[in-house]
């Protein structure tokens, strides 16, 4: 049995479709099926429930899959460690980030790529629950998510900054002279917010709940770009992470007001599997993150927006 055959099995678990799994592995569907049959033949058990489409794994197959994911991960870690010894780190770093953290990703990946030009990076926008699942199944190397609100399990963490919330809206006369926005007043506005499958929204809902309010957004989305685009049209307002100002800034008739008390400041950081050894790619990315002063950069951008 070859490591590449186990890689095909993990791809099938990820894609849950024979054709897509084969395409992801760069092979034909018959070749993928033949590799799985070889695994079954060597182990003497049926691994995949077969029909005209993918159904799932047998109980024995799930056990094989769990071990295959670990073996493939360990093999990739070995290759990375060898590349470190050669002083030329190489490979592919897979990052899952919650929408609230996406604006800061480039502040980490840019210096990392400058130091390790042979490494490629794949970034996915995911919920915190999807990040947990990706780390558990070895489909992600690193997650960027909240650390202290709904903490993940079976992971190690590296805090990188604390986020705060700002109220973004059009430059309407009724907001003239205001230096912050109360949660009670925000509840009365026509809001566009992240949907409640996002942890960011659940933090916002809890802040409203502490003053006895419940937000009733007109529009919900599971990404921040739709929120910003609707606010820019002038009919809606939003409550977004302060870090978003790194990406968008506030211009063209928009205003950003810090949210008042209660003032949530959730910790956001890197999460990675709680297992040894830590891969060379993850260790290098952690080292890069430790050198960046993200909190200072985010706060500086927010202060400039408030002054303007």
Secondary structure, DSSP 8 states (H G I E B T S, - for coil): --HHHHHHHHHHHHH-SHHHHHHHHTS-HHHHHHHHHHHHHHHTS--EE-SSS--EE-HHHHHHHHHHHHHHHHHHHHHHHHHHHTT---EEEEEEE-GGGHHHHHHHHHHHHHH-TTEEEEEEE--HHHHHHHHHTTS-SEEEEESSSS--SSEEEEEEEE--EEEEEE--GGGTT-SEE-HHHHTTS-BEEE-TTSHHHHHHHHHHHTTT-----SEEESSHHHHHHHHHTTS-BEEEEGGGHHHH-S-TTEEEEEE-SS----EEEEEEES-SS--HHHHHHHHHHHH--HHHHHHHHHHHHHH-
